[in-house]
Structures are given as structure tokens and as C-alpha cells.
Amino acid sequence: MHLELTMKKYTIGIDLGGTNTKIALVGDSCDIIKREQFSTKLYKTKEDLVFAISGVIKKMISGYSLKESQISGIGIGAPGLVDSDRGIVHCLTNIPGWENVNLKNLLQRKIHFETYIDNDVNLMALAESKFGAAKGAKEVFCVTLGTGVGGGIVIDGKIYRGYTQSAGEIGHVSINSNGPKCNCGNKGCIESYIGNNAIVENVVARIKSGTPSILKELTGGQLDKITPHMITQAAKKGDKLSIQIWAIVAEYLSVGLVMVVNVFNPQIIVIGGGIAEAGKFLFDPLRKKVRENAIAVSSKAVHIVKAKLGNDAGIIGAAELVRMQKTRKVL
């Protein structure tokens, strides 16, 4: 296997997340050869995190006896506002201490490969449009649902970033000026209602107020152990509260997607992230709400589907970003 690897070119794809950082050695066809993962929260400073990333990359390359000339570059997806031209992370909403950090320079000083940075959901959208659920579609909008709520746009196979490279931030659309404060500093953002923590807090509050749910039994009364995955499992068992919660999440998300459908008129909306695992409990009410509230001609045409690439989307998108930059297909 090593002899075969030494004859080819590879990229390094990195998905920098608020919870975990994933790193992979990726082949020409965006096939993942080797992957590593560690907890982002283990590293208190950006310098320590970059040092850990560079260490994993070096170990990965040496482990396969690759030459530096075989690495085309490094692609990184970061969960926040990113200047992809200069490699600067303006802010990471759910990771403190990352304000106007030149991540490109930080990493290139540790490991001497050309590095490209972009928003993580932009890269998820790129991956899904090239290899996943949106393959073949021309106008693609992707949403990721997890700790935060992000969005990315691909038009004719290319990432659309907008004038200040902040396009697609559906999670920070305010739907209630008097709503809860979001990590971005605004009030009533969609993310503040349907991020992981908000969903769990809503469930716990309802159970504490007397709403019956098997979640109480599933956690042995330890409500702080509830997770979105458990809410989905309870919904599959017919738990009315859990089914209702996913319908509420769908309603909040639909407000943002109706705006996307009316303004952008995408061919397909791809939804990924851990919350998408709720399946029909999320997608059925979501599709219904969008059909009811968006402009009819657009809402009838748009397909709302679950992402196909799962946790690999960010890594694959990061690797594809490198390939497209090298072939000058990203403008």
C-alpha cells in the first residue's frame, strides 16, 4: 500500500470544529486514505491548537512515507467568518479567542505547505455539490445543524461568498428582536432557538414544567444527560414531546429557509449536521412549512434533502478547495 501511495499526489483536509477537529489525508478523487480526530477543547490557545494540527499532519505524512512534493496543499474549514483570500479567521462564534487570526500564516509557519481557508459550511456545500446529495445541481444552499447553525451557497459548482465573504449565515438571521441573546451578539437569531443547547434546554424546561416524556426514564431522571440524539430515539418510540420538539425546530428553521427560497431560488437545499439525524421528524414538517409559506413556484421546485457525506463533508470539501485553487477553478 505504501509503494502505491508514494506514486500519487494528496491533499490534507481539515475540519476545525467547536467540539472536534478532524484531519485527513485525501486522494485525487477525494477519497479519504487516513483520518485522525481530537477534541478542539483540549487546546486553550490558537497557537497550541495549530501546533497539534501540524503534529498530526507530519505524523500522517511520515506514516505513509510520503514526500513533501506529493502534498498539493492543505485545506481548512473553520466555523465562522473567514477571509478566504488572505486566510484570516475574523471570528469563530462558538470558539473564544479567535478574532482576526491569520490561520493561514500560523499553520504555514509550522508546516510548509500552501494552505487555503474557508468557512466550514461553504466547504460542506462544495463537497455535497460535487460528490453528495446535490451532485449535478446548479444552485445549491446547504445548512448544517449542530452546536451552531450555518449556511453555504454553491452556484455553478463554485462557492458564492458574497461581497465581504459572509454570505449564507442563515443561523444569524434574527427572527425576534426581543429573543434570546445569540453568541454572535444579536438577539433572536435562528441559531439561538435551534442550536443543540437551545433544543435540549427547551426539552428540559418542558419536562420540569410537567410535560410527560420517556426521556425522563431514558436518563434515569438525570435531565442534564439529554442529547439531540436521545430526543430522536424517543421520537422513534412515539414520545409526543420529542416529536413536538422536532416540529418546533422545523418551524424555526423554515422561517430562514423560506427567505432563502424566495430570495435565492435554489434548486436544492441540503441539510446536514447532527440534528439532521432526526430524519422524518424534522424533514416532514420542514418541507410542509416551506411549501406553505414560500413563493409557490419556487417552493414547489426546490428539493429539501439530507446531506449524504455526513461527518466527512467538511474534510472532503477542504480537499476539493485545494484542488480547485490549484487548477484555478475557484475565483
C-alpha positions as CSV (number, residue, x, y, z in Angstrom):
1,M,0.0,0.0,0.0
2,H,2.8,2.4,0.8
3,L,4.5,1.8,-2.5
4,E,1.3,2.7,-4.3
5,L,0.8,5.8,-2.2
6,T,4.3,7.1,-3.0
7,M,3.4,7.4,-6.7
8,K,0.5,9.8,-6.2
9,K,-0.5,13.3,-5.1
10,Y,-2.5,14.0,-2.0
11,T,-4.1,16.9,-0.1
12,I,-4.7,17.4,3.6
13,G,-8.3,18.2,4.5
14,I,-9.1,19.8,7.9
15,D,-12.5,20.3,9.5
16,L,-11.9,22.7,12.5
17,G,-15.0,22.3,14.8
18,G,-16.0,23.8,18.1
19,T,-16.1,20.3,19.6
20,N,-13.7,18.2,17.5
21,T,-11.0,18.8,14.9
22,K,-10.8,16.3,12.0
23,I,-7.8,15.8,9.8
24,A,-7.5,13.5,6.8
25,L,-5.1,12.5,4.0
26,V,-7.2,12.7,0.9
27,G,-6.6,11.2,-2.6
28,D,-7.1,12.7,-6.0
29,S,-10.7,11.6,-6.2
30,C,-11.4,13.0,-2.7
31,D,-11.2,9.5,-1.3
32,I,-10.1,9.5,2.4
33,I,-6.9,7.5,2.9
34,K,-6.3,8.2,6.6
35,R,-8.2,10.2,9.2
36,E,-7.5,11.5,12.7
37,Q,-9.6,13.3,15.2
38,F,-9.1,15.1,18.5
39,S,-11.0,17.3,20.9
40,T,-10.6,21.0,20.0
41,K,-11.4,21.9,23.6
42,L,-8.2,20.3,24.8
43,Y,-6.2,23.3,23.5
44,K,-6.8,26.6,25.2
45,T,-4.9,28.8,22.8
46,K,-4.9,29.1,19.0
47,E,-1.1,28.5,19.0
48,D,-1.5,25.2,20.9
49,L,-4.3,24.1,18.5
50,V,-2.2,24.9,15.4
51,F,0.8,23.1,16.9
52,A,-1.4,20.0,17.5
53,I,-2.8,20.1,13.9
54,S,0.7,20.4,12.4
55,G,1.9,17.5,14.5
56,V,-0.9,15.2,13.2
57,I,-0.2,16.2,9.6
58,K,3.6,15.5,10.0
59,K,2.8,12.1,11.6
60,M,0.3,11.3,8.8
61,I,2.8,12.1,6.1
62,S,5.7,10.2,7.7
63,G,3.4,7.3,8.5
64,Y,2.9,6.7,4.8
65,S,6.5,7.6,3.8
66,L,5.3,10.4,1.6
67,K,7.5,13.1,0.1
68,E,6.6,16.8,0.7
69,S,6.3,17.2,-3.1
70,Q,3.4,14.8,-3.0
71,I,1.2,17.1,-0.9
72,S,-0.7,19.5,-3.1
73,G,-1.7,21.7,-0.1
74,I,-3.8,22.0,3.0
75,G,-7.5,23.0,3.1
76,I,-9.2,24.1,6.3
77,G,-12.8,24.7,7.1
78,A,-13.4,27.0,10.1
79,P,-16.8,27.5,11.8
80,G,-17.1,31.3,11.5
81,L,-16.5,34.4,9.3
82,V,-13.4,33.8,7.1
83,D,-11.5,35.9,4.6
84,S,-10.6,33.1,2.3
85,D,-8.4,35.4,0.1
86,R,-6.0,36.2,3.0
87,G,-6.6,33.2,5.2
88,I,-7.8,35.3,8.0
89,V,-10.4,34.0,10.5
90,H,-12.4,37.1,11.6
91,C,-14.3,35.2,14.4
92,L,-15.4,31.7,15.4
93,T,-18.8,32.3,17.1
94,N,-18.6,29.2,19.3
95,I,-14.8,29.1,19.9
96,P,-13.4,32.0,22.0
97,G,-10.1,33.7,21.3
98,W,-10.3,33.7,17.5
99,E,-10.7,37.3,16.5
100,N,-8.9,38.3,13.2
101,V,-6.4,35.4,13.3
102,N,-4.3,34.7,10.2
103,L,-4.7,31.0,10.4
104,K,-3.0,30.5,7.0
105,N,0.2,32.1,8.2
106,L,0.1,30.4,11.6
107,L,-0.1,27.0,10.1
108,Q,2.3,27.7,7.2
109,R,5.0,28.7,9.7
110,K,4.6,25.3,11.4
111,I,4.4,23.2,8.2
112,H,5.5,24.4,4.8
113,F,2.5,23.6,2.6
114,E,0.3,26.0,0.7
115,T,-2.8,26.5,2.9
116,Y,-6.3,27.5,1.9
117,I,-9.0,28.6,4.4
118,D,-12.8,28.9,4.1
119,N,-16.0,28.7,6.1
120,D,-16.8,25.1,7.1
121,V,-20.3,25.2,5.7
122,N,-19.0,26.6,2.4
123,L,-16.8,23.6,2.2
124,M,-19.6,21.2,3.2
125,A,-21.7,22.8,0.4
126,L,-18.9,22.4,-2.1
127,A,-18.5,18.7,-1.1
128,E,-22.2,17.9,-1.3
129,S,-22.5,19.7,-4.7
130,K,-19.5,17.8,-6.2
131,F,-19.9,14.4,-4.6
132,G,-23.0,14.2,-2.4
133,A,-26.7,14.9,-2.2
134,A,-26.5,18.0,-4.6
135,K,-24.4,16.4,-7.3
136,G,-25.4,17.9,-10.6
137,A,-27.4,20.8,-9.2
138,K,-26.5,24.3,-10.3
139,E,-28.0,26.4,-7.4
140,V,-27.3,24.8,-4.0
141,F,-27.9,26.0,-0.5
142,C,-26.5,23.9,2.4
143,V,-27.4,24.2,6.1
144,T,-25.6,22.5,8.9
145,L,-27.4,22.0,12.2
146,G,-25.4,21.3,15.4
147,T,-23.8,23.4,18.1
148,G,-24.4,26.2,15.6
149,V,-26.5,26.8,12.5
150,G,-24.5,27.6,9.4
151,G,-25.2,28.0,5.7
152,G,-23.2,27.8,2.5
153,I,-24.0,28.6,-1.2
154,V,-22.7,27.0,-4.4
155,I,-23.6,28.3,-7.8
156,D,-22.5,26.5,-11.0
157,G,-20.0,24.4,-8.9
158,K,-18.3,27.4,-7.3
159,I,-18.7,28.7,-3.7
160,Y,-20.5,32.0,-3.5
161,R,-19.1,34.0,-0.7
162,G,-20.6,37.5,-1.1
163,Y,-19.0,40.9,-1.1
164,T,-17.5,40.6,2.4
165,Q,-17.2,36.8,2.2
166,S,-20.0,36.4,4.8
167,A,-22.8,35.0,2.6
168,G,-25.0,32.2,3.8
169,E,-25.1,33.0,7.5
170,I,-28.7,31.7,8.0
171,G,-28.1,30.9,11.6
172,H,-27.7,34.5,12.4
173,V,-30.8,35.8,10.8
174,S,-32.8,37.4,13.6
175,I,-36.5,36.3,13.7
176,N,-37.3,38.0,17.0
177,S,-35.7,41.3,18.1
178,N,-36.7,40.6,21.7
179,G,-35.5,37.0,21.6
180,P,-32.6,35.3,23.5
181,K,-29.1,36.7,23.0
182,C,-27.0,34.7,20.5
183,N,-23.3,34.1,20.7
184,C,-22.9,36.5,17.8
185,G,-24.2,39.3,20.0
186,N,-27.5,39.7,18.2
187,K,-30.9,38.8,19.7
188,G,-33.4,36.2,18.4
189,C,-31.1,34.5,15.8
190,I,-32.3,31.2,14.4
191,E,-29.3,29.6,16.0
192,S,-30.3,30.7,19.4
193,Y,-33.6,28.7,19.0
194,I,-32.4,25.5,17.3
195,G,-28.7,25.1,18.2
196,N,-28.0,21.9,20.1
197,N,-28.0,23.6,23.5
198,A,-31.2,25.5,22.8
199,I,-33.1,22.3,21.8
200,V,-32.0,20.5,24.9
201,E,-32.8,23.4,27.2
202,N,-36.3,23.6,25.6
203,V,-36.9,19.9,26.3
204,V,-35.6,20.1,29.9
205,A,-37.8,23.1,30.7
206,R,-40.9,21.4,29.4
207,I,-40.2,18.2,31.3
208,K,-39.6,20.2,34.5
209,S,-42.9,22.1,34.0
210,G,-44.7,18.8,34.0
211,T,-44.9,17.6,30.3
212,P,-44.6,13.8,30.3
213,S,-41.8,12.2,28.3
214,I,-39.9,8.9,28.2
215,L,-36.7,11.0,28.2
216,K,-37.0,11.2,32.0
217,E,-36.9,7.4,32.1
218,L,-34.1,7.1,29.5
219,T,-31.9,9.3,31.5
220,G,-32.8,7.9,34.9
221,G,-34.1,11.3,35.9
222,Q,-30.8,13.0,35.0
223,L,-32.1,15.5,32.6
224,D,-28.7,17.1,32.1
225,K,-27.8,13.9,30.2
226,I,-30.4,14.6,27.4
227,T,-28.9,15.0,23.9
228,P,-30.5,15.6,20.5
229,H,-29.7,12.0,19.6
230,M,-31.8,10.8,22.6
231,I,-34.6,13.1,21.6
232,T,-34.7,11.4,18.2
233,Q,-34.6,8.0,19.8
234,A,-37.5,9.0,22.0
235,A,-39.4,10.3,19.0
236,K,-39.0,6.9,17.2
237,K,-40.6,5.3,20.3
238,G,-43.6,7.6,19.9
239,D,-42.7,10.2,22.6
240,K,-45.1,13.1,22.0
241,L,-42.8,15.8,23.5
242,S,-39.8,14.7,21.4
243,I,-42.0,14.7,18.2
244,Q,-43.3,18.1,19.1
245,I,-39.8,19.5,19.7
246,W,-38.6,18.4,16.2
247,A,-41.7,20.1,14.8
248,I,-40.8,23.3,16.6
249,V,-37.2,23.1,15.3
250,A,-38.6,22.6,11.8
251,E,-40.8,25.7,12.2
252,Y,-38.0,28.0,13.3
253,L,-35.7,26.7,10.5
254,S,-38.5,27.1,8.0
255,V,-38.6,30.8,8.6
256,G,-35.0,31.1,7.4
257,L,-35.4,28.6,4.5
258,V,-38.5,30.5,3.2
259,M,-36.3,33.6,2.9
260,V,-33.7,31.5,1.1
261,V,-36.2,30.1,-1.3
262,N,-37.8,33.4,-2.0
263,V,-34.5,35.4,-2.4
264,F,-32.1,32.8,-3.8
265,N,-34.5,30.4,-5.5
266,P,-32.2,27.3,-5.1
267,Q,-32.7,24.0,-6.9
268,I,-31.8,22.1,-3.8
269,I,-31.4,22.7,-0.1
270,V,-29.1,20.2,1.6
271,I,-29.3,19.8,5.4
272,G,-26.5,18.2,7.4
273,G,-25.1,18.1,10.9
274,G,-26.1,16.1,13.9
275,I,-29.6,17.5,14.1
276,A,-30.4,16.2,10.6
277,E,-30.3,12.7,12.0
278,A,-33.8,13.4,13.3
279,G,-34.9,12.3,9.9
280,K,-38.6,12.4,9.1
281,F,-39.4,14.1,12.4
282,L,-37.5,17.2,11.2
283,F,-37.8,16.9,7.4
284,D,-41.6,16.2,7.1
285,P,-42.8,19.3,9.0
286,L,-40.0,21.4,7.5
287,R,-40.9,20.6,3.9
288,K,-44.6,21.2,4.7
289,K,-43.8,24.7,6.2
290,V,-41.6,25.8,3.3
291,R,-44.2,24.7,0.8
292,E,-46.9,26.6,2.7
293,N,-45.0,29.8,3.2
294,A,-42.6,30.3,0.3
295,I,-43.5,31.6,-3.1
296,A,-45.4,28.8,-4.7
297,V,-43.4,28.5,-8.0
298,S,-40.1,28.3,-6.1
299,S,-41.3,26.1,-3.2
300,K,-42.7,23.5,-5.5
301,A,-39.5,23.3,-7.4
302,V,-37.0,23.2,-4.5
303,H,-35.8,19.8,-3.1
304,I,-35.0,19.7,0.6
305,V,-32.8,16.7,1.3
306,K,-30.5,15.2,3.9
307,A,-26.7,15.5,3.3
308,K,-25.1,12.3,2.1
309,L,-21.4,12.8,3.1
310,G,-22.0,13.0,6.9
311,N,-19.1,13.9,9.0
312,D,-16.7,13.6,6.0
313,A,-18.3,16.6,4.1
314,G,-16.0,19.2,5.7
315,I,-12.8,17.2,5.1
316,I,-13.8,16.4,1.5
317,G,-14.8,20.0,0.8
318,A,-11.5,21.3,2.3
319,A,-9.5,18.9,0.0
320,E,-11.6,19.9,-3.0
321,L,-10.9,23.6,-2.3
322,V,-7.2,22.9,-2.6
323,R,-7.7,21.0,-5.9
324,M,-9.8,23.8,-7.3
325,Q,-7.4,26.5,-6.2
326,K,-4.5,24.7,-7.8
327,T,-6.4,24.3,-11.1
328,R,-7.7,27.9,-10.8
329,K,-11.3,26.8,-10.8
330,V,-12.1,28.9,-7.7
331,L,-12.4,32.6,-8.4
